[in-house]
Amino acid sequence: MEKNKLLITINTNGKKIRLQAPKRRQLKGLLSDAGVQYVLPCGGLGRCGKCRVRFLSGAPDVNSLDKSFLTEKEISDGFRLMCRCIVTSDCEIVLDDVAVKEEEIEVKKSFEIRVKQPLDEKDITGWGIAVDIGTTTLEAMLVGMNDEKTRQVFDIVSGINHQRKYGADVIARISAAAGGDGEKLCQSIREDIKTLIVELVNGREVNKLDYICITGNTTMLHLLRGYDVAGLGEYPYKAVNLDVENISAWELLGDLSEKDFPYLSETRAVLMPGISAFVGADIVSGIDAISMTKMKHKALFVDLGTNGEMAYWDGHKLFVTSTAAGPVFEAGGIVCGTAAIPGAIYGVHIEEKDGKYKVELETIKNKEPSGICGSGVLEAVSELVRNRIVDETGLLTKEYFETGFPLTDGENGIRIYQSDIRNVQLGKAAIAAAWSQLLGETDPEYIEISGGYSSSFDAKKIKYLKLFPQNSKIVLGASNAALVGCMYLLTDLLTSREAGDKAVKRLQKIAETAQVVELVNKADFAEKYVEAMSF
């Protein structure tokens, strides 16, 4: 080993990697230089405490951030937070919590393809792909059309958004881009889209793709285009571009090999329009998908996620807003929270009998419980409220206040802690206070929920959270409304130039006529927020 160099041994995904490094380098920088993949949920900003690594030997001194997020036992066991960890001696490290294990993450299709009379691929004269870029996952759909203008969805594929390495939410990625990683973020999402295209096209008789239509929130589309996102992260939150873009696939995805992508040589890429810095093309697409502006009744459309985008149609006008709901809907900030991996708890039912509580759990792929994902968190807290284990102010009963309520048995069992309930309160209060500003004193007859949680959405299971207006007649999950709206645009583009132009104008009208409600300018928003904290 070279003089003045440290020997660092990394244990990750069943492999042992050894590398040399100078003293007093940040661990995350060393891993990046060595090509080791890892995830920083908050982008390395030191606000989530999720990037835990375990030193088997050579643990550095404890810093203030370690003390804030780790228990004394965890610290003594060698745990440190990677985002602020500086290596000072030879060491061996286990990357269990931050290692990228994307093959384990359950990325579900929004809906299944059902075709009564399948079209023959040989009869297809127009091909296109619709893509929804989510902050966590991507979903893409292959669409074909024959000479009779009959459309068929041939396949739907999903994948992880690899930008998650730079942070779990848009704010973290904006910070990462501002810190010099903008080009890396752009290349990352380009590669993800290429991967989905190849997965959809390979093995099929697709000689030429006519269109790729893309939707997503404003930050995701800006990063894809390589735009400066600094304006999205600071007041007055200005976007570089919110208009429809119609460019070549080569301009969108960078240099493409003719050999690898012969079917993209003449492809046009159409990016859908957005409304504002935090109400993006995905909301415009969702509004169009459910024909919201054609409804004769009042309706609320909510994208249940970190950015809490929503739209309200009062029968005549469209109002939109967004709210910082935080990552709780994806189990961010939850002590036993996890991504949607096999073993993640997604369903919870609690019943009391003779003073004891029976807990019934549903886990992904019926594996042994390994943590709790977003839908499980919401259902668990709702059940705790229903059973009066949590009161209307959000307090656990005295029996569980210190130790948390156990969902599974054992010393290291999965529990819902007081801090978890507070995080749910903060997230649900942000959503509820936002829609209350949009609705005023009225109640929508119809509520449609989109986002990652919506595919398994059941309003009855989270009734006691008071997340949505209680007097609405219909509350439904819209699956991936953004992808459906994107598919509608693609269909019109494949049909004819006239139909495509009409669809684009329809989307532009939605974006241009929507009235943005700025919550920061609402004097009573803080009061509504506090009121909405209660169950």
C-alpha positions as CSV (number, residue, x, y, z in Angstrom):
1,M,0.0,0.0,0.0
2,E,1.2,3.5,-0.8
3,K,2.6,5.6,2.0
4,N,0.1,8.0,3.6
5,K,-2.8,6.2,2.1
6,L,-5.6,4.4,4.0
7,L,-6.9,0.9,3.2
8,I,-10.7,0.9,3.1
9,T,-12.7,-2.3,2.8
10,I,-16.3,-2.0,1.6
11,N,-18.9,-4.7,2.0
12,T,-21.8,-4.2,-0.3
13,N,-24.4,-6.5,-2.0
14,G,-22.4,-9.6,-1.1
15,K,-19.1,-8.3,-2.5
16,K,-15.9,-7.1,-0.8
17,I,-14.2,-4.1,-2.4
18,R,-10.8,-2.8,-1.3
19,L,-9.6,0.7,-2.2
20,Q,-6.8,3.1,-1.2
21,A,-7.6,6.7,-0.2
22,P,-5.9,9.7,1.3
23,K,-6.8,10.6,4.9
24,R,-9.7,12.9,5.8
25,R,-11.7,12.3,2.7
26,Q,-15.5,12.2,2.8
27,L,-16.7,8.6,2.5
28,K,-19.3,9.5,-0.1
29,G,-16.7,11.0,-2.3
30,L,-14.5,7.9,-2.0
31,L,-17.3,5.6,-3.0
32,S,-18.2,7.8,-6.0
33,D,-14.6,7.8,-7.2
34,A,-14.6,4.0,-6.9
35,G,-17.8,3.6,-8.8
36,V,-19.7,2.1,-5.8
37,Q,-23.4,2.8,-6.0
38,Y,-25.3,4.2,-3.0
39,V,-28.4,6.2,-2.1
40,L,-28.6,9.5,-0.2
41,P,-32.3,9.9,0.5
42,C,-32.1,13.7,1.2
43,G,-29.3,14.3,-1.3
44,G,-26.6,14.4,1.4
45,L,-28.1,17.5,3.1
46,G,-28.0,15.9,6.5
47,R,-31.8,16.2,7.2
48,C,-33.1,12.6,7.1
49,G,-30.7,10.4,9.0
50,K,-31.2,7.5,6.6
51,C,-27.7,7.1,5.1
52,R,-26.4,4.8,7.9
53,V,-23.2,2.8,7.3
54,R,-21.7,0.4,9.8
55,F,-18.0,0.4,10.6
56,L,-16.7,-3.1,11.5
57,S,-13.3,-1.4,12.4
58,G,-11.8,2.0,12.2
59,A,-14.9,4.0,13.0
60,P,-14.3,7.8,12.9
61,D,-15.1,10.1,15.7
62,V,-18.8,10.9,16.3
63,N,-20.0,14.2,14.9
64,S,-23.1,16.3,15.9
65,L,-25.2,14.9,13.1
66,D,-24.5,11.3,14.2
67,K,-25.6,12.2,17.7
68,S,-28.8,13.8,16.4
69,F,-30.0,10.7,14.4
70,L,-28.3,7.7,16.0
71,T,-28.9,6.1,19.4
72,E,-26.0,5.6,21.8
73,K,-26.1,1.8,21.1
74,E,-26.0,2.4,17.3
75,I,-23.0,4.6,17.7
76,S,-21.2,2.1,19.9
77,D,-22.1,-0.6,17.3
78,G,-20.1,1.4,14.7
79,F,-22.9,3.2,12.9
80,R,-22.3,6.6,11.3
81,L,-24.1,8.8,8.8
82,M,-22.4,8.5,5.4
83,C,-23.2,12.0,4.2
84,R,-21.0,13.7,6.8
85,C,-18.5,10.8,7.5
86,I,-14.8,11.6,7.1
87,V,-12.4,8.6,7.0
88,T,-9.4,9.0,9.2
89,S,-7.9,5.5,9.5
90,D,-7.9,2.1,7.9
91,C,-11.4,0.7,8.2
92,E,-13.9,-1.9,7.1
93,I,-17.5,-0.7,6.3
94,V,-20.8,-2.4,5.6
95,L,-23.2,-0.4,3.3
96,D,-26.4,-2.3,4.2
97,D,-28.7,0.8,4.5
98,V,-27.3,2.9,1.6
99,A,-26.4,0.2,-0.9
100,V,-28.4,0.3,-4.2
101,K,-30.5,-2.9,-4.4
102,E,-32.9,-1.7,-7.0
103,E,-33.6,-5.2,-8.3
104,E,-35.5,-5.8,-5.0
105,I,-37.7,-2.7,-5.3
106,E,-41.2,-3.6,-6.3
107,V,-42.1,-1.3,-9.2
108,K,-45.7,-2.1,-10.1
109,K,-47.4,-1.4,-13.4
110,S,-50.2,1.0,-13.0
111,F,-52.7,-1.2,-14.8
112,E,-52.8,-4.4,-16.8
113,I,-53.3,-4.6,-20.6
114,R,-56.6,-6.1,-21.6
115,V,-57.2,-6.5,-25.4
116,K,-60.3,-8.2,-26.8
117,Q,-59.1,-8.4,-30.4
118,P,-55.3,-8.0,-30.6
119,L,-53.8,-6.3,-33.5
120,D,-51.1,-8.0,-35.6
121,E,-47.8,-6.1,-35.2
122,K,-47.3,-6.5,-39.0
123,D,-50.4,-4.3,-39.5
124,I,-49.2,-1.5,-37.4
125,T,-48.3,1.7,-39.4
126,G,-47.5,4.0,-36.5
127,W,-45.6,3.3,-33.3
128,G,-45.1,5.5,-30.2
129,I,-44.0,5.4,-26.6
130,A,-45.5,7.3,-23.7
131,V,-43.3,8.0,-20.7
132,D,-44.1,9.3,-17.2
133,I,-41.0,10.3,-15.3
134,G,-41.7,10.1,-11.6
135,T,-39.3,11.2,-8.9
136,T,-38.9,7.6,-7.7
137,T,-39.9,5.5,-10.7
138,L,-40.5,5.7,-14.4
139,E,-43.2,4.0,-16.4
140,A,-43.4,3.7,-20.2
141,M,-46.1,2.3,-22.6
142,L,-45.7,1.1,-26.2
143,V,-48.6,2.0,-28.4
144,G,-49.3,1.0,-32.0
145,M,-51.9,2.1,-34.5
146,N,-53.0,0.6,-37.8
147,D,-54.4,2.2,-41.0
148,E,-57.9,2.0,-39.6
149,K,-56.7,4.2,-36.7
150,T,-57.3,1.5,-34.2
151,R,-55.0,1.9,-31.2
152,Q,-53.5,-0.8,-29.1
153,V,-51.3,-0.8,-26.0
154,F,-48.7,-3.5,-26.6
155,D,-46.7,-3.3,-23.4
156,I,-46.0,-1.4,-20.2
157,V,-42.7,-1.4,-18.4
158,S,-41.5,0.3,-15.2
159,G,-38.1,1.1,-13.7
160,I,-36.3,2.9,-11.0
161,N,-35.3,6.6,-11.5
162,H,-31.6,6.3,-10.9
163,Q,-31.4,10.0,-9.9
164,R,-32.5,8.8,-6.5
165,K,-28.8,8.4,-5.7
166,Y,-28.8,12.2,-5.5
167,G,-31.8,12.5,-3.3
168,A,-35.3,11.1,-2.7
169,D,-37.2,14.3,-3.5
170,V,-37.1,17.2,-6.0
171,I,-35.6,19.7,-3.5
172,A,-32.6,17.4,-2.9
173,R,-32.1,17.0,-6.6
174,I,-32.3,20.7,-7.2
175,S,-29.6,21.1,-4.6
176,A,-27.5,18.4,-6.2
177,A,-27.8,20.0,-9.6
178,A,-26.8,23.4,-8.1
179,G,-23.9,21.7,-6.5
180,G,-22.4,20.6,-9.8
181,D,-24.2,17.4,-10.6
182,G,-26.7,18.7,-13.1
183,E,-25.0,17.0,-16.1
184,K,-24.9,13.7,-14.2
185,L,-28.6,14.0,-13.3
186,C,-29.4,14.7,-17.0
187,Q,-27.4,11.7,-18.2
188,S,-28.9,9.4,-15.6
189,I,-32.5,10.1,-16.7
190,R,-31.6,9.8,-20.3
191,E,-30.1,6.4,-19.7
192,D,-33.2,5.3,-17.8
193,I,-35.5,6.3,-20.7
194,K,-33.2,4.5,-23.2
195,T,-33.4,1.4,-21.1
196,L,-37.2,1.4,-21.1
197,I,-37.3,2.1,-24.8
198,V,-35.1,-0.9,-25.5
199,E,-37.2,-3.1,-23.2
200,L,-40.3,-2.1,-25.0
201,V,-39.0,-2.4,-28.6
202,N,-36.7,-5.4,-28.5
203,G,-38.2,-8.5,-30.0
204,R,-41.0,-6.6,-31.8
205,E,-41.5,-5.6,-35.3
206,V,-40.9,-1.9,-34.7
207,N,-38.8,-0.5,-37.5
208,K,-39.6,3.2,-36.7
209,L,-40.9,5.0,-33.7
210,D,-42.9,8.0,-34.8
211,Y,-43.3,9.7,-31.4
212,I,-42.1,9.6,-27.8
213,C,-44.4,11.6,-25.5
214,I,-43.1,12.5,-22.1
215,T,-44.7,13.9,-18.9
216,G,-43.4,14.4,-15.4
217,N,-43.1,17.1,-12.8
218,T,-41.3,20.4,-13.7
219,T,-38.0,19.4,-12.0
220,M,-37.8,16.0,-13.7
221,L,-38.4,17.6,-17.2
222,H,-35.9,20.3,-16.5
223,L,-33.2,17.8,-15.5
224,L,-34.0,15.7,-18.6
225,R,-33.5,18.8,-20.8
226,G,-30.4,19.9,-19.0
227,Y,-32.0,23.2,-17.9
228,D,-30.8,25.3,-15.0
229,V,-33.0,24.3,-12.1
230,A,-31.7,26.9,-9.6
231,G,-34.9,29.0,-10.2
232,L,-37.1,26.1,-9.1
233,G,-35.4,26.0,-5.7
234,E,-35.7,29.6,-4.6
235,Y,-38.4,32.3,-4.5
236,P,-40.1,33.3,-6.7
237,Y,-39.7,29.8,-8.1
238,K,-39.4,30.4,-11.8
239,A,-39.1,27.7,-14.5
240,V,-36.9,28.0,-17.5
241,N,-39.6,26.6,-19.8
242,L,-43.2,25.3,-19.2
243,D,-44.3,25.1,-22.9
244,V,-44.8,22.1,-25.1
245,E,-41.6,21.0,-26.7
246,N,-41.3,19.1,-30.0
247,I,-37.8,18.1,-30.7
248,S,-35.9,15.2,-32.2
249,A,-35.2,12.1,-30.1
250,W,-31.5,12.6,-30.7
251,E,-31.7,16.1,-29.2
252,L,-33.6,14.8,-26.2
253,L,-31.5,11.7,-25.5
254,G,-28.1,12.8,-26.6
255,D,-25.9,11.0,-29.0
256,L,-27.6,7.8,-30.1
257,S,-25.9,4.9,-32.0
258,E,-27.6,4.2,-35.3
259,K,-26.7,0.6,-34.7
260,D,-28.4,0.4,-31.3
261,F,-31.3,2.7,-32.0
262,P,-32.1,2.6,-35.7
263,Y,-35.8,3.1,-35.0
264,L,-35.2,6.5,-33.4
265,S,-33.6,8.2,-36.5
266,E,-36.8,10.1,-37.4
267,T,-38.6,10.1,-34.0
268,R,-40.1,13.2,-32.6
269,A,-40.1,13.7,-28.8
270,V,-43.0,15.7,-27.4
271,L,-42.7,17.0,-23.8
272,M,-46.1,18.0,-22.3
273,P,-46.6,21.5,-20.9
274,G,-46.5,22.4,-17.2
275,I,-48.3,25.1,-15.2
276,S,-45.7,26.3,-12.7
277,A,-42.5,25.4,-10.9
278,F,-44.3,23.0,-8.7
279,V,-47.4,22.1,-10.7
280,G,-46.0,20.2,-13.6
281,A,-46.9,18.4,-16.8
282,D,-47.9,15.3,-14.9
283,I,-50.8,17.2,-13.3
284,V,-51.8,18.7,-16.7
285,S,-51.7,15.2,-18.1
286,G,-53.8,13.8,-15.2
287,I,-56.3,16.6,-15.6
288,D,-56.7,15.7,-19.2
289,A,-56.8,12.0,-18.6
290,I,-59.9,12.2,-16.3
291,S,-61.5,14.9,-18.5
292,M,-61.7,17.1,-15.5
293,T,-62.5,20.4,-17.2
294,K,-65.4,18.7,-19.0
295,M,-67.1,17.6,-15.7
296,K,-70.4,19.2,-14.8
297,H,-69.7,18.7,-11.1
298,K,-67.1,19.9,-8.7
299,A,-64.0,17.6,-8.6
300,L,-60.6,17.5,-6.7
301,F,-57.6,15.8,-8.2
302,V,-54.6,15.0,-5.9
303,D,-51.2,13.6,-6.7
304,L,-50.4,12.1,-3.4
305,G,-46.6,12.5,-3.0
306,T,-43.7,14.6,-1.7
307,N,-44.8,17.7,-3.6
308,G,-48.5,17.4,-3.0
309,E,-49.8,18.8,-6.3
310,M,-53.5,19.1,-6.7
311,A,-56.2,20.6,-8.9
312,Y,-59.8,21.7,-8.2
313,W,-62.5,22.1,-10.8
314,D,-65.5,24.1,-9.6
315,G,-67.5,23.4,-12.7
316,H,-66.3,26.5,-14.5
317,K,-62.7,27.3,-13.5
318,L,-59.6,25.3,-12.7
319,F,-57.5,26.0,-9.6
320,V,-54.2,24.4,-8.8
321,T,-51.6,24.4,-6.0
322,S,-48.8,22.4,-4.5
323,T,-47.6,21.8,-0.9
324,A,-44.5,20.4,0.7
325,A,-46.0,17.2,2.1
326,G,-42.6,15.6,2.8
327,P,-41.6,12.0,2.0
328,V,-43.9,10.3,4.5
329,F,-46.2,8.9,1.7
330,E,-43.1,6.9,0.6
331,A,-42.2,6.0,4.2
332,G,-39.5,8.7,4.4
333,G,-38.7,9.8,7.9
334,I,-40.4,6.6,9.4
335,V,-38.2,4.7,11.9
336,C,-39.0,1.3,10.3
337,G,-39.8,2.7,6.9
338,T,-38.6,1.0,3.8
339,A,-39.0,1.2,0.0
340,A,-41.5,-1.1,-1.6
341,I,-39.3,-4.2,-1.4
342,P,-40.4,-7.8,-0.8
343,G,-41.3,-8.1,2.8
344,A,-42.4,-4.4,3.1
345,I,-45.7,-4.1,5.0
346,Y,-48.3,-2.4,2.8
347,G,-51.5,-3.3,4.6
348,V,-52.4,-3.2,8.3
349,H,-55.6,-4.2,10.2
350,I,-55.8,-4.0,14.0
351,E,-58.6,-5.4,16.2
352,E,-59.0,-5.2,20.0
353,K,-60.3,-8.2,21.9
354,D,-60.3,-8.6,25.7
355,G,-57.9,-5.8,26.1
356,K,-55.4,-7.2,23.6
357,Y,-54.7,-6.1,20.0
358,K,-54.5,-8.5,17.1
359,V,-52.5,-7.2,14.2
360,E,-53.0,-8.5,10.7
361,L,-50.4,-7.6,8.1
362,E,-50.0,-7.8,4.3
363,T,-46.5,-7.8,2.9
364,I,-45.2,-7.4,-0.7
365,K,-44.8,-10.9,-2.2
366,N,-46.0,-12.4,1.1
367,K,-42.4,-12.3,2.5
368,E,-41.5,-12.0,6.2
369,P,-42.0,-8.4,7.3
370,S,-38.8,-6.4,6.7
371,G,-40.1,-2.8,7.2
372,I,-43.1,-0.7,6.4
373,C,-43.7,1.2,3.1
374,G,-45.9,4.3,2.5
375,S,-49.3,2.7,2.2
376,G,-48.6,0.5,5.3
377,V,-47.7,3.6,7.3
378,L,-50.9,5.4,6.4
379,E,-53.1,2.3,7.1
380,A,-51.3,1.6,10.4
381,V,-51.8,5.1,11.8
382,S,-55.4,5.1,10.7
383,E,-56.0,1.8,12.5
384,L,-54.3,3.2,15.6
385,V,-56.6,6.1,15.6
386,R,-59.7,3.9,15.0
387,N,-58.7,1.8,17.9
388,R,-58.0,4.8,20.1
389,I,-54.4,3.8,20.6
390,V,-53.7,7.3,19.2
391,D,-55.8,10.2,20.3
392,E,-57.1,13.1,18.1
393,T,-54.0,15.1,18.9
394,G,-51.7,12.4,17.6
395,L,-50.5,11.1,21.0
396,L,-49.9,7.4,21.5
397,T,-51.4,6.0,24.7
398,K,-49.0,5.9,27.7
399,E,-48.3,2.1,27.2
400,Y,-46.8,2.7,23.8
401,F,-45.6,6.3,24.0
402,E,-41.9,5.4,24.7
403,T,-41.6,2.1,22.9
404,G,-43.9,2.5,20.0
405,F,-46.8,0.2,19.0
406,P,-45.6,-3.2,17.8
407,L,-46.7,-4.5,14.4
408,T,-44.4,-7.6,14.7
409,D,-43.0,-9.4,17.7
410,G,-39.5,-9.4,19.1
411,E,-37.0,-6.9,20.5
412,N,-36.1,-5.7,16.9
413,G,-39.7,-5.9,15.7
414,I,-41.3,-3.4,13.4
415,R,-43.1,-0.6,15.3
416,I,-45.0,2.6,14.8
417,Y,-43.3,5.3,17.0
418,Q,-44.5,8.6,18.2
419,S,-42.2,10.4,15.8
420,D,-43.7,8.4,12.9
421,I,-47.2,9.6,13.8
422,R,-46.0,13.2,14.0
423,N,-44.5,12.8,10.5
424,V,-47.8,11.4,9.2
425,Q,-49.6,14.4,10.8
426,L,-47.2,16.9,9.1
427,G,-47.7,15.3,5.7
428,K,-51.5,14.9,5.9
429,A,-51.9,18.4,7.4
430,A,-50.0,19.9,4.4
431,I,-52.3,18.0,2.0
432,A,-55.5,18.9,3.9
433,A,-54.6,22.5,4.4
434,A,-53.8,22.9,0.7
435,W,-57.1,21.4,-0.5
436,S,-59.0,23.5,2.0
437,Q,-57.5,26.6,0.4
438,L,-58.6,25.4,-3.0
439,L,-62.1,24.4,-2.0
440,G,-63.1,27.2,0.4
441,E,-66.4,26.3,2.0
442,T,-67.5,23.9,-0.8
443,D,-67.1,20.1,-1.0
444,P,-66.3,18.3,-4.2
445,E,-68.6,15.6,-5.3
446,Y,-65.7,13.6,-6.8
447,I,-62.1,13.1,-5.6
448,E,-59.5,11.3,-7.7
449,I,-56.2,10.3,-6.2
450,S,-53.1,9.7,-8.3
451,G,-49.5,9.0,-7.4
452,G,-47.5,5.9,-6.3
453,Y,-50.0,5.1,-3.5
454,S,-53.1,5.3,-5.7
455,S,-52.8,1.9,-7.4
456,S,-53.8,0.2,-4.2
457,F,-55.8,3.1,-2.8
458,D,-58.8,2.4,-0.6
459,A,-60.3,5.4,1.0
460,K,-62.0,3.3,3.8
461,K,-58.6,2.0,5.0
462,I,-57.3,5.5,5.8
463,K,-60.6,7.1,6.7
464,Y,-59.4,8.0,10.2
465,L,-56.5,10.2,9.0
466,K,-59.0,12.8,7.7
467,L,-56.7,13.2,4.7
468,F,-59.5,14.2,2.3
469,P,-62.8,16.0,2.5
470,Q,-65.2,13.8,4.5
471,N,-68.4,14.8,2.7
472,S,-67.4,13.8,-0.9
473,K,-69.5,11.1,-2.5
474,I,-66.8,9.4,-4.5
475,V,-63.1,8.9,-3.7
476,L,-61.2,6.9,-6.2
477,G,-57.6,5.9,-7.0
478,A,-56.7,7.1,-10.5
479,S,-53.8,4.7,-11.0
480,N,-51.2,6.5,-13.1
481,A,-53.4,9.3,-14.5
482,A,-50.3,11.1,-15.8
483,L,-49.3,8.1,-18.0
484,V,-52.8,7.7,-19.3
485,G,-53.0,11.4,-20.3
486,C,-49.6,11.0,-22.0
487,M,-51.0,8.0,-23.9
488,Y,-54.0,10.1,-25.0
489,L,-51.7,12.7,-26.5
490,L,-49.6,10.0,-28.2
491,T,-52.8,8.5,-29.7
492,D,-53.8,11.8,-31.2
493,L,-50.3,12.4,-32.6
494,L,-50.4,9.0,-34.3
495,T,-53.9,9.6,-35.6
496,S,-53.1,12.7,-37.7
497,R,-51.3,16.0,-37.7
498,E,-54.7,17.7,-37.2
499,A,-55.6,15.5,-34.2
500,G,-52.2,16.0,-32.7
501,D,-52.3,19.8,-33.0
502,K,-55.8,19.8,-31.5
503,A,-54.5,17.7,-28.5
504,V,-51.6,20.0,-27.9
505,K,-53.8,23.1,-28.0
506,R,-56.1,21.3,-25.5
507,L,-53.2,20.7,-23.1
508,Q,-51.9,24.2,-23.5
509,K,-55.3,25.6,-22.7
510,I,-55.4,23.6,-19.4
511,A,-51.9,24.9,-18.5
512,E,-52.6,28.5,-19.5
513,T,-56.1,28.9,-17.9
514,A,-55.3,27.1,-14.6
515,Q,-55.2,29.6,-11.7
516,V,-52.3,29.0,-9.4
517,V,-53.1,29.4,-5.8
518,E,-50.0,30.4,-3.9
519,L,-50.3,29.1,-0.4
520,V,-47.5,31.3,0.9
521,N,-49.8,34.3,0.2
522,K,-52.7,32.9,2.1
523,A,-52.9,34.5,5.5
524,D,-54.8,31.7,7.1
525,F,-52.8,28.8,5.7
526,A,-50.8,28.3,8.9
527,E,-54.0,28.2,10.9
528,K,-55.6,25.7,8.5
529,Y,-52.4,23.6,8.7
530,V,-52.5,23.5,12.5
531,E,-56.2,22.6,12.5
532,A,-55.5,19.8,10.0
533,M,-52.9,18.2,12.3
534,S,-55.7,16.6,14.4
535,F,-57.2,13.2,13.6
